[in-house]
């Protein structure tokens, strides 16, 4: 049995999109509490930790509003559902805003969110292509003070069973990777 002891915090609406196979791409900028405010891919396999910090309606495209509303409605204050985990397939870094904007349709961020995150501190964004899995066993955790705050990576108190089936076929993920590489070329 595989186990994971780390999670990546991401907007709850984006976690829902990843879980549904609606997207396999994450755009990342550093969290305030991260060293130097810069994001780093510290782990290649991790739980998806839905967060509501900084999540906002203007941050997602219009067609994502129902998914956003469901994510907000399902929120249990102080509890974190870990239902999906991910493996990093590819990591890219883009310093050209036009290339980042050309990724629209592969993720749910609005153009406004892409522009503001791209320009925050140092221009650029990380793009991660992920293989997402639905866990055979879902876990519900109580968020601790050490896990709270604006940071990307969260250490769990203990490793949790992380076995499951991918939400997207290998062929579909390969197509997403090809589209990202074409956009960033």
N, C-alpha and C positions, 0 to 999 in steps of 0.2 A: 504494500500500500504506500502510495506517495503522500508526503506531508509537506505543508508549507507553513512558514512562521512569519511571513512578511506580506504586507498588502500595499497596494498603490491607491491613494485617495484620488477619486475622480468625481465630478459632478454626478449626482444620482441619475439624472436624465441621460447622461452619456453612458453610465454603467448599464442602464436599461436598454439603450440602443445596441451596445456591445452584446448584451445577453440575448437580444432578439436577432442578432445577426444583421442588424440594420447598418452597422458599420464595423470595420476592423482596423480603423485608423484612429490614433490619438494624436492630438496636437498638444504639446506641453511647453510650459514656461516654468521657471522656478518659483517655489513658494517662498514667502517672506521668511519663514523659519529655517530655510535651507542654507547651508554654508555658501556665502557669497550670493545668495538669492538665485542661484542657478540650478536648474534641474540636471540630474545625472541619472543615467540608466544604471542603477546600482544592483538590480536583480533582473534575471532573465525569465523568472517564473514567479508569479505572485497572485494573491487574491485581489479582486476588485472591491474596493472599500467605498461604497456610495457616500458622498458627502453633499451637504447643502450649503457649505461655505462658498460664497462668491457666485453660487448658481443664481441665474436671473433669467427672466423671460426674454430680455433683449439679447441674451447671449446665445440663443439658439434660433435656427431658422423657423419660419412660421409653421411649416408642416410638422415640426417637432413639438408644438404646443400641447397636443393631447398626451404625448408621452411624458412631457414635463409635468402636466397636471396630475397624471397617475402617480408619478414618482413622488410628488409632494403629498398627495393624498395618502400614500402608503408609508409615509414617514412615521417612525416610532421614536419619539424623543429619547435620546440617550442610548438607543439600541442600534446596532449595525448588523444588517443581514449580509452574510458572506455566502453567496449562492453560485458565484462564477469565479473562475480563476483564468489567468492568461499566461501565454508564453510569447516572448518577443521574437518575432520572425525577422524583422529588419528595423534598423534605426537610421534615420536621416536627420540632417540639420540643414535648414533652409535660411539663407540670409537675404533672399530676394522675395519681397512681399508679393510681387506678381505671381511667382511660382506657388507661394502659399495660397493665394486667393484662387488659383486654378484647381486646388484640391476640393473646392466646394462640390458637394454632392457625394463625397466620400465620407463625410462626417456631418454632424448636426450644428456645429458652431455657425453663428451668423457672421456676416462680413464684418460687422462692427466688432464682434469678439475677436475675430482673427486679426484685425488691424490693431486693436488696443493691446492684445497680448503680444503680438509681433513687436510693437514699438516699446513695450515696457522695459525699462533700464537699457539693455543692449538689444539692438534689433536682431531678430531671428527667432525661430521656433524649432523644437524637436518634433519630428514626425515618427511615430512608432506604428509599425504594422504588427497586429497581434492576432494570434490564434487563441480564441476564447473557448472555454469549456464550461458546460453546465455541471456543477458538482453533484455527484451521487448523493452526498449528504450536505444539506445546507446547515450553516452555523449561524447562531445569533449571539452577538457579543455585546457587552456593555462597554461603551467607550470610556476609557480611563483618562485622567487629566494629561498623562504623558502622550496619549494618542491624539488628543484634541489639538486644534490649531492649524495654521496654514503651513502644512508640510506635505510633501508627496508620499514619503515612505513611512509606514507604520509597522513597528515590531509587535507581533502578537505575544501574549503571555506564554502560550504553548503552541507547538505545531498542530495543525489541523489536517485531517484527512482530505486530500485533494486528488480524487480520481473522478473521471467523468468523460462525457462525450463532447466533441467539438460542436459548436453551434453553426459552423459554416464549413462547407466541404473544402477539401484541399484545393480543388479546381477553382472555386469561387475566391478563395484567399489568394491564390496565385494571380488571378485576374486583377484583384485589388492592388497587389504589389506591382504588377505591370503598369497599372494606371498611375500609381504614385511615382514610379520611376520615370515614366513618360512625362509627367507634369513637372518633375524636378530637373529633368535633363536640360 
